[in-house]
Amino acid sequence: MQQRTINGSLPITARLLADDLGIKTHFGAEGFACFQDDQGGKHLYIPNLPAEDDLASALALGGIVHEDGHFSETDLLLMQSITDGFLHDLTNILEDIRIEQHQIRKYAGAKSILAKMIRAMVDTGSFRIDPEKAGLVDVLFGYVVCELRVKVLQQEALVPRAFDAANLLEGKLPGDAFAKLTDMMFTVRETKSTVEVLTLAKQIFAMLQHESQQQSQPKPQPEESAGDGQPESDQGESQPDEAEGSGQSDAAQGDGQPKSDHGDSQPDEPEGSGESDAAQGDGQPESDQGESNDSRRGGDQSDESKAQEESGAQSSQTESGNQGAGQSNGQSDDQSEAEGQEAAHPNGSANDQSQGGSDGASNGATTNDNPDLGGSDATAAGDTHPADQGNVGGDTNDGTEPTTGQPIGEFSGADAKAEALAGLLADDDLSSKKWDMANVIAELLGDRMLESGAGAVRLPDGIPMHLEAGNGEDVLARLRAETNAVRRKTLGLLEAQARTKILNGRSGNRLDARRLWKTRMGDCRVFEKRVEGHKQDTAIQLLVDRSYSLKRLITLACDSVLAVAMAMEGAQGVSTSVAAFPYLGCGQSDDVLVISQFGESFRKTAARFPAIGVDGDTPMAEAMLWCGYNLHAQNKERKILVVATDGKPNVQKDAESVIRQLEASGIEVMAIGINIDVSGLFRTSGMIRDIRDLPNVLFGMLQEKLAKAA
């Protein structure tokens, strides 16, 4: 890949870069997309580009290198076959990383071009995630894009974006999904094909599904006995099939004997289920409390404590009803804190979460304070909810509603994350264009053009001409006299410039003995200096106007350019091409008709000139821009553009702008006015009214251009 920067002409620079990569570019598109035809030809459709703009240059050139990676590496048919929206977008993001890594390894300048593209995107606000507005899909994709581009592609402009995205995503994913995602996505470094990237994307998809399903199970409602609303858990033993974190407590009943070994976790219960058993009767604690509980029941225990003191039994361990999500390992609050909270909340449990419903004591439920009357130390509204799904250490309130967590049957914080992730993965129609590189480039280029307020001249396509009319030998015979006259004048000028000259100077390696006598007169220029003649290394692009305004003069215009082309064909070091404008077709009205390309013999293409005809209006700016591209594609030291026209372009200011661009890029521009003076548009020009005027007019214009030393 050879990056050639043409000063003052970004469209030409972009097309030359694409040519080096084997891509045919088509300007004037609304988007930025690649397409591969049935013959394997690579086509890139891009918007019009301004003549010179650093931001647009970074976006366009980086986009071309990026899309070339897709042409070379991506299985486009496989990508099109992915129907799931989330999976397609994730695969595309990972594939972008893989193909850009390939481009960096393949081309020496690719890393710099791609880094400039990303810097331009960041400068215009791309990859920014609004924490208040961004959904989970944008946060997740944003993290994958930014983190991989920073760590894998070393695109340092995204470091702040990657940091922000990581902080946001870590708080939105349930369980270990964030850590697993981070580990898995970096294996994109080792992928070698689109198939492997798709396999990785599917693995990430499956992992996220698994994490969402593990965390999204709702907590079951406790069964309540009919009538008094007492929970069925007061049966002296815990239920064997309780779900994790159900928070249901079991209280021993009977003759006051402690329960035996019921404090251990039941076989069917996961560790940390949050259940605790409180002994009743003689006040003896449960034996073998082997597992830590996340939360314990709380309630009004003042009368119960008095009864236990009168019977001489030990007071059972209780905790504050406000113990939230963060309490674990079987720890209990001090008895005095429990009594204070019981006094502050005499009508209900102070727990953050109640099994009987969130309204708790506000519905009129009261606590049976005296166990001797057949009551329970649990609240009538229900047992406490486990704290491992809520916030840590919530304050107690007046008992009307919980201050943290969720009622049983609803989803708490981790469950909400899981549900959000599950919903995202289940959306088959999901499509986030925000992270598609081609879409971002197209939008930014469009916005850039709107901000600048300047129109862009389209760089048209060159359409080869194959139509012929008549016999080419007859055409050449008719123009032989004019061709010979042009050749004599121009070739004589070129040969004079090509001769080696000998000059004299005051210093050198070779003494000119014939000039020694001049030293007596004070002239010390007696050393010989040999100056090699200037060998012509010139590309000449001839452009003929075939608009309707030249209907009566089209033959004169065509004969003039063909005579010049035939005369230049015999000059050593000079290469010539001929094109005409406009060409109407392929949905465009400003393309260029290529009559004879550089290197083609005009004896073989002479029959095409009578078939040129007239068509359309005069998109001169677009045609000259194409000529500039065609000249810069030639590895020649000097480049000259000669336009044969009546001097009436569609947009005068655009034509003037393109002429300035071409001259700034090193192209010498001149024109032959067909029966009209075009000096108002072209600084170097001449006018012909008859084909016999051509030799003298052309000689006058070319004398300075071709004889100019390199």
N, C-alpha and C positions, 0 to 999 in steps of 0.2 A: 504494500500500500504506500503510495507516494502522495503526500499531502501538498498540493500546490495552492498557495494563497494568491489569488488574483486581486490586487489592490483595487478597491472601489467597485467590485462586482462579486457579491456573495453568491448569486445564482450560478455564475460560471464556476466558481470555486466548488460549490456543492456538486454540480454535475460532473466535474472532472474527478472529484473524489469517488463518486458513484461509478464512473467509468472504470477507474482503477480497480474497483471491487467487482466489476462485471455486472453492474446493475444499470438498467435503463430507467432513467427518471422521467416522470411526467409532472410538470408543474401545473398549477391552477386547481388542484384538488382541494376539497373542503377538509379532508382529514389527512392522516399520515399513516399509510397502509402499504403493505407489501403484497405482491401477487406473483404466482409462478404459473406460466402458461403451459400448454400441453407439451411443448418442445423443451421445457426446462428453462426457458428464459426468465430472468428475474426482473420484475418491474416494481418500481417504487413510486407511489403517487403522493405528492407533497404539495402544500400550499405555495402560493407565490411568495417570494422572498424579497425584502428590500435590497437596495443596491449595496448598502453598507450599514451593518448594525452588529455590534459585538454580541448582544444577547441572542439575537436571531441566528447569528453564525454558530454560536455554541450549541444551540438547540438543534439546528438543521444538520450540522456535521456530525454531532454525536448521535443523532437519530439515524443517520445513514449507516454509520458503523454498527449501531445496535441492530438495525434491521438486516444488515448483511450477515450478522451472526445467526439470525433466525433462518435466512436463506440457506446458510451453509450447514447448520446443525439441527434445526428443529424439524420434527416430523409434523408438518402442517396438517395433514389429513388426520393424524392421531389427535391433535389438539382440537380439531373441529368435531371429532366424534365424542368428546366429553360433554355430556348433557347436564350434569349437575352443576349448578352455578357456582357454589362454594368451591367444589373440587376443581373446576376449570380455572377459576381465578387464582387459587393457591398454586396450581400447577404452572400457570403462566408466570407468576411471580418467581417461583423457583427456577423456571426455565430461563427467565431473563438473567438471573445471576449466573447460571451455567454458561450461557452463550457469551455473555460479556467477559467472563473469565477466559473462555476460549479465544475471544478476539484479542485480549490483552497478551496472551501467550503467543498468538500468531503474528500480530503486527506490533512493531516497536512503538508507533505513535498512538495506538488505540487507547492506552491507559490515560494519557493526557487529554485526548479528545472526549472520552467518556466522563472523566472527572470534571471537565469544563461544562459539560452538559448538565451534570447533577448540580454543580455550583449555580448555574443559571436558573435551574428549577427552584433551588432553595431561596435564591435572591428574589424570586417572584412569588414566594409564599407557598410553594408546593411542599408536600409531605408534612405540613403542619396539622396537628390534631387538636381540635378544640375539646378540652375535657368536659365541657358542659353540653356540647351538641353532638359529639362523635358517638356513633353507635359501636357496638362490640365488634362488628365486622371491620370497620375502619381502624379501630385500635389494634386489632389482631393483625390485619394485613400491614398496617403501618409499621408495627414492630418487626415483622418478618422482613419487610423491604429495607427499612433503615438499618437494622442490626446486621443483616447479611451484607449490605453494601459497604458498611463501615469495616466489618471484620474480614470479609472475603475479598472485596474489591478495593479496599483502602480509599474509599471516597469520603474523606474526612469532613467534608461540608455537612454531612448528615449526623455527625456525632451528637449535637444537642437534640436533634429530632429523635434519634435512637434512645437517648436517655429518657426523654419525656414519655415516649411510647412504652418503654419497659415499665416505668413506674405506674402508668395507667393500666396496662394489661395485667400486671401482677395482681392488682386489686379486683379485677373483673373475672378472672378464671377460677374455677373451683378446684379444690384439692391440689394435686401435684401437676396439674395441666401445664402451668407456665414453665416449670423446670423441665418437664418432659419435652414440651414444644421446643425449648431452647436447645436441648441436646440433639433432638432429631433433625431440626432444620439445617444444622451445620454440616450434616452429612452430604449436603448438595455439592460440596467440594469434590467428592469422589465420584459423582455421577458422570456417566459417559454418553448418555443418550436421552432422548425425550421419554423413552419407555421407562428408564430408571428414575427419571424425575417424577413421572406419573405414579410409579410404585411408591416412591417416598411420600408424595402428597396423599396417597390413599392410606398409608401407614399413619400419617399425622391425623388424617380425618378419623380413622378408627380409634386412635388414642383419645382424641377429643370426645368422641361419642362415648367411649368407655368411662371417661372421667365424669361426663355429664350425667350418665345413668347411675353411677355409684352415688352421686351426691343429691340426686333429684327425687329420692323416694320420700313420699309424704309420711308424716308421723300418724299412727292410728289413733282414733278416738277411743277413750276408755269406756268400758261397758259399765253402766250405772244400774243399780237395783231399782225396781219400780217402787214408787211411793215416796220415800224420803230422800231419794237422790244420793244415797250413800254409795261410794264406790265399792265394787266387788272385790277390791284388793285386800280388804280386811279379813282375810280367811286364814291367817296364820302362816302362809307360805307364799313365796313369789311365784308368778306365772312362768312356766318354762319357755313360752314362745314369745316373750316380750321383745319388741324391736329395740334396736340400739338407741339409747338416749331417751327412752320413754318416760323416765322419771317417776315411775309408779313405785310406791312404798308398800311394804307389807308389815303388818303389826301382829305380834303374837297375841293369842287369846288363850283363855282357859284358866288354870289354877294358879297362874302366876309363875309357872316354870318357864325359864328362858327357852327359846327355840334352839334346837341343836343344829349347829353348822349350817344354818340357813343364811348366815351373813356372807358366805362365799358366793362368788358368781355362779349362777346356774350354768349347766353345760350348754344350753342353747342360747345363752346370752353372750353377745360380744363384749369384749373388755371395755370398761368405761361406760357401761349402760346407764349409770347414774342411779341405781336402785339402792335403797338402804332399808333395813328392817329395824324397827324399834320395839323393844320388849315391853310388855305391859304386865300388870299384876304385882309381882314382888319387886319390880323395878330393876331386876338384874339385867345387865347389858347382854346383847347377843354374843355368842362365842365364836371365835375364829373369824373375826372380820378380816378376811384376807385380801379383799380387793378395794381399791380406792373408788369412792363415789363422787360423781360430778356435783351432785346437789342433794340436799336432804329436805324432808318436809319441815315446814314451819307452821306455826299457828298459835292460837291462844292457849297457853299451857299453865296459866297462873293457878287455877283451881286444881289442876292435876298435880302440880308441884306440892300444893298444900296437903293433898291426900296422901301423896307418897311420903312426905315428912312425918305425917301422923302415923303411918304404918311402919316407920323406921327403915323403909327401903331407900336405896340409893336413887338419886335423881337421874333420869335418863338424859343422855346427851341430846341436846337440841341445837339447832342452828337458827340464825336469823332468817326469817322468811324472805328477806331481800337478797339472799345470797344468789348471784346471777351466774352468768356463763363461765366466769373465770375460776370458781371454787372447785377444787378437786382434791384427789389424794386422801379422801376421808377426813379432812380437817373440819372442825366445827367451831362456831363462834363461842365466845365466852358466855356463860349462863346469864351473867348480868346484862349483856347486850340483848340476849333473847328476851329476858323479862322486860327490858325497856321497850323493845319493839312490840312486845305483846300488849304492853300498856298503851302504847301509842295507837295500836290497831286492834281494839277489842272485838271488832265485828267481823274480822275476816283474816285470811292469810296474807302475809306481806310478801309472798313470793312474787317474782317477776312474771311467772307463767303459771296458769292454773289449768288443770285438765278439764274442768267442767265448763270452761268458756272464759272469754276475756272479761266479761262483765262481773264475775266473781261476786263479791259481797254487795255490789250495787243492786243486784237483783233480789236482795233481801235474804240471802243465805246467811246463816249464823253457825257458830261453832258450838257443839255440845261439850261444855267444859268439864263435865263430871263423868269420868269413865265408869263409875259405879252404876250409873243409870243406863248403861248399855250403849253409851256413845263411843265415839272414836276420837283420837287426837287429830284426825285429819279433818280438814274443812269440808263443809257440806258441798261447797262448789267444786271440790275435786282436789286431787293431789297436784304437786308441783310438776312443772315441765323441766326437762333437763336444760342446763345452761350452756352446753357445748355448742349450741346453734345460735346463741344470742350475743349481746354485748356483755362486757365484763363489769361486774360490780355496779349494777344500776341502783339508783336510790329508791327507797320505798316511797309509796304515795298513800293516798287516802283509801286505797282498796277498790276504787271504782274501775280502774283499768290498769293493765301492766305498763310499766315504763320502758321495758326492753323486750326483745324477743318477739315471737309470734305465738298465737294460740295453736293448740294441737289441731292438725288438719290443714293448717296453712303452712307456707314455706318460709323458713327463716333466711338469714343472709346467704349462707352457703348454698341453700336450695335455690334461692333466686338466681344466683350466678349459674348454677347448673341448668336451671330452666331456660335462662337467656341463651346459654351456649347450645342447648339442645334445640331450641327454636331456630337458631342461626344455622345449624347443620341440617335441619330438616327443610330449609327453604331451597327447593330445587331451582327456583327462578332467580336466585340471588345473582346480582351482577354489579360489581363495584368498579366503575370506570376510573375512579380516582387514582388507582395504583397501576393502571395500564400505561406503559411508557409511551406508546404511539398516541394514545388519546391525550395524554398530558402535553406532549410536544405540539400536537395540532392546536389545542386550546391556547397554549401560551403564545404560539406564533400568531394566531388570530388576534389575541388580545394585544400583542405587541404592535401589530399593524394598526389597530384601532387607536391605541395610545399615541402613536406617532402622527396619525392623521395623514400619512403619506401613502399614495397608491404605489403598488409594486408592478413593474412591467413583467409580464409573464415571459419566461424563457421557453420558446416554443420547441416543438419537436421537428427534426429534419426528416422529411419523407422522401425516400429515393424515387427518382423518376425512371420509368422504363418505357414509356410511350415514345414512339418514333414516328416521324412523318417524312416521307420521301427518302432520297438517297443522300447519305452524308457526304459522299464525294462531290456531288453537285453543289452542295452548300460550301464546301471548302474551295472549290474552283471559283465560285462567284466572289468569294472574299479574299482570293489569293493576292491580289494587288495591294489591298489595304493591309493584309497581314504582313507582307514583305516590307511595306513602308514602315510599319510600326517596329518590325524586327530590326531593320537597319538602324533606326535611331536609338532604340533602347539597348540593343546588343553592343553597338559602338560605344555607348556610354559605359556599359558594364565592363567591357574589355579594357577601356582606359583606366578604370578604377582598379582593375585586377592586376595591372602591370606593377612590377616591383620598382620602387623609386630609390634613388641614391641621393641623400642629402649630406651637407657638410656641417660640422659642428666644432666647438672648441675643445671637445674631449672625445675620446673613443679609443678603440684598439687597433684601428687600421689608418695609416697615414695616406692622404691623397697627395701624391707627389706633384700632380698637375697644378696644385693650388699653393705650393710652397712660396712662390714668388710674391703672393699677396701679403706675406708676413712683413715685407719691407714697407707696406702701406698701412700696417697696423691691424690687418684683418687676420685674426688667429683661427678662423674656421677652416682648418686644414685637415681635420679628421673626417673620415668617411663613415656615414651611417646609412645602412641599408634598411629601407622601410618596405616590408612585404606588402604587396597589393591586397586590397580588401576582397576576399573571396565571398561571393554572394551566398548568403544562407538565409533565404527569404521565402516566406509563405504569403501568397497573394490570394485574397478571397474576393471574387467578383460577385456582386449582387445586383440582379436586374429586377426592376419594378414591373409587375405584370397586372397592375390594377386597371380597372375600366377606364380611368382617366387617360391611359396610354394606348387606347384601342387603335388609334390611327398611326401611332408611332412605335408600336411594339416590335415591328420588324427592325427598325433602326436601332432600338435598344438592344435587341438580341444579337444583331450583327456586330455591334460595337464590342460587346463583352466577348463574343466568340473570337473576333479578330485579335483582341488583346491576349486572350488565353492561348491562341495558337502561336502568337509571337513569343510569349514567355516560355512556351514549351521547349524551345531550343536553347534557353539560357541555362548555363550550368549553375547549379545551386539554388534555382528558383522553382518552387512548386506552386501550382495554381488549382483553385477549385471554383466552380460556378454554381450559384443557387439563385432561385427566383422566389418572389413573394407576392401575394399570399398563396397558401394552399388551403382549400376548404375541404374538410373531411375529418373523420374520427371525432366528430362533435366539437371541433375547433375551427375558427375562421382566421387564425393568425399563424398557422404552421408554415414551414418553409419547404419548398420543393427543391431537392438536391439534384441538380442536373448532372454534374460531374464532380466527384470527390477527389481529394488530393491523391495523386498517384495514378489516376485513370488517364488513358490516352484520349485526347480530344478527337482523334481520327475515328475512334470507335463510338464516341458520344455525339458527334456532330449532327446526326440525324434527329436528335432529341430537340434541338433548338427551334426548328420550325413548328414543333408541336407544343411549345410553351403556351401560347395563347394568352388571353386576359381573363381575369376572374377577381371578384371581390373588391374591397376598398384598399386602403394603404396603411397597414399596420407596420410602419417603417421602424418604429422603436423596437418592437419585438423581433423583427427580422435582423436588424443590426446586432441585437444582443445575441442571437443565435450565431451570427457570423463571428462575433468576439469569442464565443465558446469554441467554435470550430477552429479558429486560428490558434487559440491557446492550447488546444489539444495537439498541435504540431510542435515538434521539438526543433523549432527554428529560431535563429537569433533575431531576425527582423520579421515583423508581421504588418501587412498592409491590407486595408479594406478599401475597395473601390465600388461605389454605388452608382448605378445608372438609373436615374429617376427623373420625374417631372417636378420633384421637390414639394409635394403636397401631402405630408403625412397626416394620419388621422388626428394625432395629438402632437402638436408642435413642441410643447414643453417636455413631453416624454422623449421625443426624438433627440432634443437638445441634451437632455439628461444622460441618455445612453451614449451619445457621442463623447461627452465629458468622461463618462466611466471608461469607455474604451481607450481614450487617449491617456487617462490616468494609469491604465493597466499596461501601457506600452505599445498600443496599436496605433498606427498612423492611418488616419481616416481622410479620404478625399472622395469627390463625386464628379460624375459626368452628367451635366444637365442636358436632358433630351429636349432640345428646342426651348430651353428656359434657363435663366440664370439662377443657380442654386447657392450662390455665395452667401446668401443670408442665413443659410443653415449650416453650410460646410465652409470651413476656413480655407481649405485647399480644394479648388474646383475649376471646372472648365465647361464650356457649352459647345455642343455640336448641333448643326442643323442638317447635316448630311454625313454619310459614312466617310466621305473623303476628308472631313475635318478631323477625324479621329487621330491620325498619326501625330499631327502637330499639337493637338490639345493634350493628348496623353503624354507626349514627350515633355511638354512643359510641366505637367504635374509630377511625373516620375523622376525628373532630373534631380530634384532635391531629395526625394524620398529614397530612391535606389542608390544614389551616389553618396549618401550620408555615411560617414565612417562609423564603424561599430563602436 
